[in-house]
Amino acid sequence: MIDKNQIVEKAIEKFLLLGSKQVTLDELATMLGISKKSIYKHFPSKKELVNTSIEALIASFRKDADQILEMERKPLKTIVLLYDTVFDYLQRFSPPFLCELKKYYPEALVIYNDFRHEFVSATVIPLLKKARQDGSIQSEVDLELFCHLHLQGLHHRLLGPNYLFDRYTKKQLIDYMIVNSLRGISTQ
């Protein structure tokens, strides 16, 4: 018997690959070898399944990020490792994924955007402040502005019309988008 978590796992896989609009509940049920009614037992609507899938994806990322944060390292190295994980997740997003959330599942997009902002404000900015305290970042840098300019809109640049993952390696993108940005405010 397929449980709720297995439905969510398969939904995430297919939504990221094809986009949330392109995957029907009938197709999802067929892939799982269950009836559509079995999905409706756990999710009253596709909207609820999409929202739950986004929440599960965020929970998975948080678990991975927590493992990085538990290790003692210099704050700037921690930020690079966190964004390496961010890029791992974003690489799984198909180009239409976020566009379809915006158009068809705005509540799911709000969940995703709230998380992005919370991640930067509650995780990245404190690490940048710690780096400034240890002398690794120039004291006059406005950390909020830095994050707004360099970190907040990464997904738009990566997943936009030019879908950068098709043209560059993840390492190149991290070096140019994260490492070089951090070097620009670094004292070292």
N, C-alpha and C positions, 0 to 999 in steps of 0.2 A: 504494500500500500504506500502510495506517495504521500508525504506529509507537506505541510505548509512551507517549510524551509527548502525542500527540494523543488517545489514550484517556483519559489523566489529565485533560487540559484539558476534554474533553467531560464526564467524570465530575464534575469540580469544578462546572462550570456547572450540571449537572442536580441534583447533590446539594444545592447551595446554594439552588437554586430550589424544589425539591420535597421535599427531605429525603433522606437516604441510604437509608432503608428503602423509600421509595416508588419508587425507580428500580431496575428489575431489570436484570440483565446482558443479558437478551434485548432489552429496550427500548434499552439503550445500544448494543448491537451493531447493531440496526436503524437507529438514528440515525446511526451511523458508516458504515453500509453494509458491515459485515463480519459474520462469523459469531461466535457466542458462543465458539466454540473458539479464535478468534483472540485474544479477550480472555484466555482461560485460558492461552494461550501465554506471556503476559506476567505474569499474576496468577493464582496457584493458587486464589484464593478472592476473593469479594467483599470480605471483611474486609481482605485485602491491598490491594485497590484503594482502599478507603476510607482506610486508613492512609496509603498513598502519596499520595492526593489531599490529605489534611490536611498532610502533609509538604511537598508542592508548593505549597500555599497559603501556608504559613509561609515557605517559601523566597522566594516572590514578595513577600510583605510585607517580609521582611528586605532584599531588594534595594531596594525603595522606601524603607525606613527608612534604609538606608546612604547613599542619595543625599541625604537630608535632613541626616544627621549629618556628611557631608563638607563642607557649607557652613558657613562661619564665621558664627555668629549668637549672640545672647545665649541662655543656656541655657533660660530660660522660654519664649522664642519657639520654640526648637527643640522643646520638649515639646508646645507647642500644635500645631505643624506635624506632629509625629509622631502625635498623637492625631487630627488631621484625617485622616491616612492610615488610622489604626485604624478610624475611623468609616466611611471609604469602604469598607473591607473588611466591617465588620459590617453595613453597609447591604445588602450582597449576601446575607446569611444570611436564609433564610426562618425564620419562627417555629419550625417543628418541627425545624430542622436540628440544633441542639445537644441537644435532648431525645432525638432519635433516636440520636445518638451515645452518649448516656448509657445508653440502654436496650439498644441492639443492638450498638454498637461501642465498648465501654468502653476498649479499647486506643487507639483514635483520640482519644477524649476525653482520655485521659492525655497523649497527645502534644500536643494543643491546650492543655491546662491547664499542662503543664510549660513550654511556650513562653510563655504569658501571664505566668507567674511570673518566668521568666528575663528577659523583656523589661523588666519593671518593675525587677527587682533589678540587672540588668547594664546597662541603658540609662537608665531614668528616674531612678533614685536617684542615679547618678553625676552626671547633669545637675542635679538638685536640690542636690547637695553643691557643685557648681561655682557654682550661683546663690547658695548661702549664703556661699561664700568671697568672691564679688564683692559681697556686701552686699545682694543682691536679695531674700533670704529671711531672715526673723527667725531669729536664732541659736538660740532655745530650741525651735524646732519639731522634733518627733520625725518625721523624714522617713519612716521605715518605717511608723509609725502613719498618717501622712498618706496614704501610698500605699495602705495596707490599707483605709482608710476611703473614699477618694475615687477610686482608680484600679483596684484589683484586681477589683472586681465589676461593672465597667461593662457588660459584656455581659449580665449578668443583668437589670440595670435597663433596658437598651436593647431586649433581645430577649425579655423576659419576657412575661407575659400581656397587658400593655398595649402591647406592640410600639411603642415611642415614635417610630420612624421614620415610622409612619403618621400621627402626630398633630403632629409638629414637624419643622421643617427641620433639616438637619444643622448649620447655623450656630447655630441656637437651642440645640441640644443641646450643642454644643461650648462655647458661651458659658456656659451654666448649669452644665454638668458639669465642664468643665476650666478655662476662663478664670476663672470666679468662684471656684472652689476655690483656684487659684493666687493670686488676689488676696488671699484670706483669710490667706495666710502671707507675702505680699509685704511688703517695707518701703516700697514706693513707692506 
